[in-house]
Amino acid sequence: MLAPAQPPASGRCARLDLPRPRPDHLSPLATPPSYPPRGKPLPGAPPARPRLRNSASASAGAVADAPRPSLKLALRDHAARALFWTGRTAAARRPRQHLVAVTFHRVLPRGQIAEYPFPGLCVTPDELGWFLAQFAPAYECLPFGEAAARHREGRSRRPLLAITFDDGALDNVEHAAPVLEAAGVRATFFLPVEAIERREALWHDELGFAVQALPPPDAATPDHPGSARTAVARAKAMPAAERRRWIDALRTAAPQAEVPAWASLMSWEDARALRDAGHEIGSHSMSHDILTGCSDAALHREIADSKRDLETRLGPIESFCYPNGDHDARCHRELAAAGYRQACTTAWGDNPPGTPPFVYRRFDMDAARVRSRHGALSPALLAWRMSRWFRGPR
């Protein structure tokens, strides 16, 4: 039999003497998070999960607590806070010559996010305000074109951060623009020219709402596309004409499927209002097609013609954003020939000095991924995900 462990001679349990955090040397982004007293609701937290009835004791009416957050999430949160409190993920630790760019898509009220097929592309207005409140004290926040120009010239006293919005959604005007104005921040809005001209939804929104309206899959529907995300991944691998036929067939199978008005795109008048407010307008191609699968003629139309059409309506256009992030050397040559000065991808990371002008990386902002295991938006998790310490899924 093993002898029981003996307590220390003092009779007390051993204690680890850890160094106290030194918040005085942290940047504003790395301000330690505060938590309300145990049991109090967290600001912005989702509704608490209901208490689940334990099947083993249901007959007696006993109720079991909902499952606790996993050990993995607890370890994640504690590691992020440790890096945060010690300043290792502070914006001030990032080399000043690096350019950080962040991506947003839709800004919607929570009720509309619940109806949207791709909630991971959405933040609420309050969440957008929270992100800006984290960025503004720590970075010099600029539209992408201005930030890229300063990055190339190496003239910045503070870390640079470019704020971008992809897809030209109407909610960018209705919900994002007022939040940006209140924060005193300017951004870049990348517009898909053809969809805005025709006042049509982008193909992935058409597909997503159609899939949501289909009956659940069963033996009678072996070709059911599955979830909206699965369907989009499948559609991306198709040539444009085949993708269009498949989406039309799904919409025929779900005739009640409509893209609601709140999920539509902005108008040219909206785009001019954003430009007049000091924001940058960039091209997100003509039709939001996957550019690496385009013929040379189609690629020229997506890149050069979209710039020409935007400049006819809105003035000089210098920035481009690749739909789905797909690009290759042909795209870079076409961008240079058309007169663009910079382009951004969906690749994760920041941009050191000497980054080629047509391959700027960005951090995609997903509020769900920066909430702690208790549901609160966490500055520590945001700083960790944007740091060199982050190794998890993007």
C-alpha positions as CSV (number, residue, x, y, z in Angstrom):
1,M,0.0,0.0,0.0
2,L,1.3,3.5,-0.8
3,A,1.9,5.7,2.1
4,P,-0.2,8.9,2.1
5,A,1.5,12.1,1.0
6,Q,2.8,14.1,4.0
7,P,2.0,17.8,4.3
8,P,4.8,20.4,4.5
9,A,6.4,20.8,7.9
10,S,4.6,24.0,8.4
11,G,1.3,22.2,8.3
12,R,0.2,24.4,5.4
13,C,-0.3,23.5,1.8
14,A,2.6,24.5,-0.5
15,R,1.9,27.7,-2.5
16,L,3.2,28.8,-5.9
17,D,4.5,32.3,-5.8
18,L,3.7,33.6,-9.2
19,P,4.8,37.1,-10.3
20,R,2.0,39.7,-10.2
21,P,0.9,41.1,-13.6
22,R,2.3,44.5,-14.5
23,P,-0.5,46.2,-16.4
24,D,1.4,49.5,-16.5
25,H,3.4,48.3,-19.5
26,L,0.6,46.9,-21.5
27,S,-0.9,48.6,-24.6
28,P,-4.6,49.7,-24.6
29,L,-5.5,46.6,-26.5
30,A,-4.0,44.5,-23.8
31,T,-6.1,45.9,-21.0
32,P,-6.9,43.0,-18.6
33,P,-10.5,41.9,-18.8
34,S,-12.8,42.4,-15.9
35,Y,-15.5,40.0,-14.9
36,P,-18.7,40.6,-13.0
37,P,-19.3,38.8,-9.7
38,R,-19.9,35.1,-10.0
39,G,-23.5,34.4,-10.9
40,K,-24.1,37.8,-12.4
41,P,-25.0,38.0,-16.1
42,L,-22.2,39.0,-18.5
43,P,-22.7,42.1,-20.7
44,G,-23.4,40.9,-24.3
45,A,-23.4,37.3,-23.3
46,P,-25.9,34.9,-25.1
47,P,-28.8,33.6,-23.1
48,A,-27.8,31.0,-20.5
49,R,-28.3,27.4,-21.6
50,P,-31.3,25.7,-20.0
51,R,-30.8,23.2,-17.2
52,L,-31.1,19.8,-18.7
53,R,-33.2,17.0,-17.2
54,N,-31.1,14.0,-16.3
55,S,-32.6,11.0,-18.0
56,A,-31.5,8.7,-15.1
57,S,-33.6,10.7,-12.6
58,A,-36.2,12.2,-14.8
59,S,-38.9,10.1,-13.3
60,A,-38.2,11.6,-9.9
61,G,-38.2,15.1,-11.4
62,A,-34.6,15.8,-10.6
63,V,-32.8,18.3,-12.9
64,A,-29.1,18.1,-13.7
65,D,-27.0,21.1,-14.5
66,A,-26.1,21.7,-18.2
67,P,-22.6,20.4,-19.1
68,R,-19.8,22.6,-17.9
69,P,-17.5,24.2,-20.4
70,S,-14.8,21.8,-21.6
71,L,-11.4,21.6,-20.1
72,K,-10.0,22.6,-23.5
73,L,-11.9,25.9,-23.5
74,A,-10.8,26.6,-19.9
75,L,-7.2,26.0,-20.8
76,R,-7.5,28.2,-23.8
77,D,-9.0,31.1,-21.8
78,H,-6.3,30.8,-19.0
79,A,-3.5,30.6,-21.6
80,A,-4.8,33.7,-23.4
81,R,-5.2,35.6,-20.2
82,A,-1.7,34.7,-19.1
83,L,-0.2,36.0,-22.4
84,F,-2.4,39.0,-22.1
85,W,-1.5,40.0,-18.5
86,T,2.2,39.6,-19.2
87,G,1.9,41.8,-22.3
88,R,3.1,39.1,-24.7
89,T,0.1,39.6,-27.0
90,A,0.0,43.4,-26.6
91,A,-0.2,45.5,-29.8
92,A,3.0,47.3,-28.7
93,R,4.9,44.0,-29.0
94,R,4.0,43.8,-32.7
95,P,6.8,45.3,-34.9
96,R,5.7,48.9,-35.8
97,Q,6.6,48.3,-39.4
98,H,3.9,45.5,-39.7
99,L,0.5,46.2,-41.2
100,V,-2.5,44.5,-39.6
101,A,-5.7,44.2,-41.6
102,V,-9.1,42.9,-40.3
103,T,-12.1,41.6,-42.2
104,F,-15.8,42.1,-41.5
105,H,-18.7,41.0,-43.8
106,R,-22.2,41.6,-42.4
107,V,-23.3,43.7,-39.4
108,L,-26.8,42.7,-38.4
109,P,-29.1,42.7,-35.4
110,R,-29.0,39.4,-33.5
111,G,-32.5,38.3,-34.7
112,Q,-31.4,38.7,-38.4
113,I,-28.2,36.8,-37.7
114,A,-30.3,33.9,-36.5
115,E,-32.0,33.8,-39.9
116,Y,-28.9,34.3,-42.0
117,P,-27.4,31.1,-43.5
118,F,-23.8,32.0,-42.6
119,P,-23.8,33.5,-39.1
120,G,-20.0,33.2,-38.9
121,L,-19.8,36.1,-41.4
122,C,-21.8,38.4,-39.1
123,V,-21.3,40.6,-36.1
124,T,-23.9,42.7,-34.3
125,P,-23.5,46.5,-34.2
126,D,-22.6,46.2,-30.5
127,E,-19.9,43.6,-31.3
128,L,-18.5,45.8,-34.1
129,G,-18.3,48.7,-31.6
130,W,-16.5,46.4,-29.2
131,F,-13.9,45.5,-31.8
132,L,-13.3,49.1,-32.7
133,A,-12.9,50.0,-29.0
134,Q,-10.2,47.4,-28.8
135,F,-8.4,48.6,-31.9
136,A,-8.6,52.4,-31.8
137,P,-6.4,53.0,-28.7
138,A,-3.7,50.5,-29.8
139,Y,-3.5,51.1,-33.6
140,E,-3.7,53.8,-36.1
141,C,-6.9,52.7,-37.9
142,L,-7.2,53.6,-41.6
143,P,-8.8,52.4,-44.8
144,F,-6.8,49.7,-46.6
145,G,-5.4,51.9,-49.3
146,E,-4.0,54.5,-46.9
147,A,-2.6,51.9,-44.6
148,A,-0.9,50.0,-47.4
149,A,0.7,53.3,-48.7
150,R,2.1,54.1,-45.3
151,H,3.2,50.6,-44.9
152,R,5.2,50.7,-48.2
153,E,6.7,54.0,-47.2
154,G,7.5,53.0,-43.6
155,R,6.0,56.1,-42.1
156,S,4.0,55.3,-39.0
157,R,4.6,56.1,-35.3
158,R,2.1,53.5,-34.2
159,P,1.1,50.0,-35.5
160,L,-1.1,50.3,-38.6
161,L,-4.5,48.6,-38.8
162,A,-6.7,48.5,-41.9
163,I,-10.4,47.9,-41.5
164,T,-12.2,46.2,-44.4
165,F,-15.7,45.1,-45.2
166,D,-16.3,42.6,-48.0
167,D,-19.4,42.1,-50.3
168,G,-21.1,45.5,-50.2
169,A,-24.0,44.5,-48.0
170,L,-26.8,47.0,-47.3
171,D,-26.3,46.4,-43.6
172,N,-22.8,47.9,-43.9
173,V,-24.5,51.2,-44.6
174,E,-27.4,50.8,-42.2
175,H,-25.5,49.3,-39.2
176,A,-21.8,49.5,-39.7
177,A,-21.4,53.1,-40.9
178,P,-23.0,54.7,-37.9
179,V,-20.8,52.6,-35.6
180,L,-17.7,53.6,-37.5
181,E,-18.7,57.3,-37.4
182,A,-19.3,57.2,-33.7
183,A,-15.8,55.7,-33.2
184,G,-14.2,58.2,-35.6
185,V,-12.9,55.4,-37.7
186,R,-12.7,55.1,-41.5
187,A,-12.7,51.8,-43.4
188,T,-12.6,50.2,-46.9
189,F,-15.7,48.7,-48.5
190,F,-15.1,46.2,-51.3
191,L,-18.0,46.1,-53.8
192,P,-19.1,43.3,-56.3
193,V,-19.9,45.6,-59.2
194,E,-22.4,43.5,-61.2
195,A,-24.5,42.4,-58.3
196,I,-24.9,46.0,-57.1
197,E,-25.7,47.2,-60.6
198,R,-28.4,44.6,-61.0
199,R,-29.6,44.8,-57.4
200,E,-29.1,41.1,-57.1
201,A,-27.9,39.0,-54.2
202,L,-24.5,37.3,-54.4
203,W,-24.6,33.7,-55.5
204,H,-23.6,32.3,-52.1
205,D,-26.5,34.1,-50.4
206,E,-29.0,32.8,-53.0
207,L,-27.6,29.3,-52.4
208,G,-27.7,29.6,-48.7
209,F,-31.3,30.8,-48.4
210,A,-32.4,28.1,-50.9
211,V,-30.7,25.3,-48.9
212,Q,-32.3,26.6,-45.7
213,A,-35.7,26.4,-47.3
214,L,-35.3,22.8,-48.6
215,P,-37.0,20.0,-46.7
216,P,-34.6,18.0,-44.4
217,P,-32.6,15.3,-46.3
218,D,-34.1,11.8,-46.4
219,A,-34.0,8.7,-48.5
220,A,-36.1,10.4,-51.1
221,T,-33.6,13.2,-51.6
222,P,-30.2,11.6,-52.0
223,D,-28.8,14.7,-53.7
224,H,-29.6,17.0,-50.8
225,P,-26.8,19.5,-50.5
226,G,-26.6,19.3,-46.7
227,S,-25.9,22.5,-44.8
228,A,-25.5,25.9,-46.4
229,R,-21.8,25.9,-45.7
230,T,-21.4,22.4,-47.3
231,A,-23.3,23.5,-50.3
232,V,-21.2,26.6,-50.8
233,A,-18.0,24.6,-50.5
234,R,-19.3,22.3,-53.2
235,A,-20.4,25.2,-55.4
236,K,-17.0,26.8,-55.3
237,A,-15.4,23.9,-57.1
238,M,-17.9,24.2,-60.0
239,P,-17.4,26.3,-63.2
240,A,-19.5,29.4,-63.0
241,A,-22.1,28.2,-65.5
242,E,-22.6,24.9,-63.8
243,R,-22.8,26.6,-60.4
244,R,-25.5,28.9,-61.8
245,R,-27.6,25.9,-63.1
246,W,-27.3,24.2,-59.7
247,I,-28.4,27.2,-57.7
248,D,-31.3,27.7,-60.1
249,A,-32.3,24.1,-59.6
250,L,-32.2,24.4,-55.9
251,R,-34.3,27.6,-55.9
252,T,-36.8,25.8,-58.1
253,A,-37.0,23.0,-55.5
254,A,-37.5,25.6,-52.8
255,P,-39.7,28.2,-54.5
256,Q,-40.5,29.9,-51.2
257,A,-36.8,30.7,-50.7
258,E,-36.1,34.4,-51.1
259,V,-33.2,36.5,-50.0
260,P,-34.9,39.0,-47.6
261,A,-34.6,42.7,-48.2
262,W,-32.4,43.2,-45.1
263,A,-29.8,40.8,-46.7
264,S,-29.6,42.7,-50.0
265,L,-26.7,44.8,-51.2
266,M,-26.2,48.5,-51.1
267,S,-27.0,50.9,-54.0
268,W,-24.6,53.2,-55.9
269,E,-26.1,56.1,-53.8
270,D,-25.1,54.3,-50.7
271,A,-21.6,53.7,-52.0
272,R,-21.3,57.4,-52.8
273,A,-22.4,58.3,-49.3
274,L,-19.7,56.1,-47.9
275,R,-17.1,57.7,-50.1
276,D,-18.2,61.2,-49.2
277,A,-17.9,60.3,-45.5
278,G,-14.2,59.5,-46.0
279,H,-14.3,55.8,-46.5
280,E,-12.5,54.0,-49.3
281,I,-14.3,52.0,-52.0
282,G,-12.5,49.1,-53.6
283,S,-13.3,46.4,-56.1
284,H,-14.5,42.9,-55.1
285,S,-14.6,41.9,-58.8
286,M,-17.4,42.0,-61.2
287,S,-19.4,38.9,-60.4
288,H,-17.7,37.5,-57.2
289,D,-16.5,34.5,-59.2
290,I,-13.6,32.3,-58.2
291,L,-10.8,34.1,-60.2
292,T,-8.4,31.3,-60.5
293,G,-10.9,29.3,-62.5
294,C,-11.6,32.2,-65.0
295,S,-10.4,32.3,-68.6
296,D,-8.1,35.2,-69.4
297,A,-10.9,37.2,-71.0
298,A,-13.2,36.6,-67.9
299,L,-10.4,37.5,-65.6
300,H,-9.8,40.8,-67.4
301,R,-13.5,41.6,-67.0
302,E,-13.5,40.7,-63.3
303,I,-10.5,42.8,-62.5
304,A,-10.0,45.6,-65.1
305,D,-13.7,46.2,-66.1
306,S,-14.8,46.3,-62.5
307,K,-12.3,49.0,-61.8
308,R,-13.4,51.0,-64.9
309,D,-17.1,50.7,-63.9
310,L,-16.4,51.7,-60.3
311,E,-14.3,54.7,-61.4
312,T,-17.1,55.9,-63.7
313,R,-19.4,56.1,-60.7
314,L,-17.2,56.8,-57.7
315,G,-13.8,58.1,-58.8
316,P,-10.3,56.6,-58.5
317,I,-10.1,53.0,-57.3
318,E,-6.8,51.6,-56.1
319,S,-7.6,48.5,-53.9
320,F,-8.9,45.1,-54.8
321,C,-10.1,42.1,-52.8
322,Y,-10.1,38.6,-54.2
323,P,-13.5,36.8,-53.9
324,N,-13.0,33.8,-51.6
325,G,-9.3,34.8,-51.4
326,D,-8.3,32.8,-54.4
327,H,-5.5,34.3,-56.6
328,D,-2.6,33.4,-58.7
329,A,0.1,35.0,-60.8
330,R,-2.4,35.7,-63.6
331,C,-4.4,37.8,-61.2
332,H,-1.4,39.7,-60.1
333,R,-0.4,40.6,-63.6
334,E,-4.0,41.7,-64.4
335,L,-4.1,43.9,-61.3
336,A,-0.9,45.6,-62.2
337,A,-2.0,46.2,-65.8
338,A,-5.3,47.6,-64.6
339,G,-3.5,50.1,-62.3
340,Y,-4.4,48.8,-58.8
341,R,-1.9,49.6,-56.1
342,Q,-2.8,46.8,-53.6
343,A,-5.0,43.8,-53.1
344,C,-5.9,41.7,-50.0
345,T,-6.5,38.0,-49.6
346,T,-8.2,35.9,-47.0
347,A,-5.0,34.4,-45.8
348,W,-4.5,34.7,-42.0
349,G,-1.8,36.9,-40.5
350,D,-0.2,40.3,-40.5
351,N,2.1,41.9,-43.1
352,P,5.8,42.6,-42.5
353,P,7.8,45.1,-44.5
354,G,8.3,44.1,-48.1
355,T,5.0,42.3,-48.4
356,P,4.1,42.1,-52.1
357,P,1.4,44.6,-52.9
358,F,-1.2,42.1,-54.2
359,V,-1.0,39.5,-51.3
360,Y,-1.8,41.4,-48.1
361,R,-3.1,39.1,-45.4
362,R,-6.0,39.8,-43.0
363,F,-7.5,38.6,-39.7
364,D,-11.1,37.6,-40.1
365,M,-13.2,38.9,-37.2
366,D,-15.6,36.4,-35.7
367,A,-17.2,37.5,-32.4
368,A,-18.0,33.9,-31.5
369,R,-14.3,33.0,-31.5
370,V,-13.3,35.8,-29.1
371,R,-15.9,35.0,-26.4
372,S,-14.7,33.3,-23.3
373,R,-16.2,30.0,-22.1
374,H,-18.5,32.1,-20.0
375,G,-19.8,34.0,-23.1
376,A,-18.2,37.4,-22.6
377,L,-16.3,39.1,-25.3
378,S,-12.6,38.7,-24.3
379,P,-9.8,41.2,-25.1
380,A,-7.4,38.5,-24.1
381,L,-8.7,36.1,-26.7
382,L,-8.8,38.8,-29.4
383,A,-5.2,39.7,-28.7
384,W,-4.1,36.1,-28.7
385,R,-5.8,35.3,-32.0
386,M,-4.0,38.2,-33.6
387,S,-0.6,37.3,-32.2
388,R,2.2,35.1,-33.2
389,W,1.2,32.8,-30.3
390,F,-2.0,31.7,-32.0
391,R,-1.8,28.2,-33.5
392,G,-5.5,27.1,-33.6
393,P,-8.0,27.0,-36.4
394,R,-8.5,30.2,-38.3
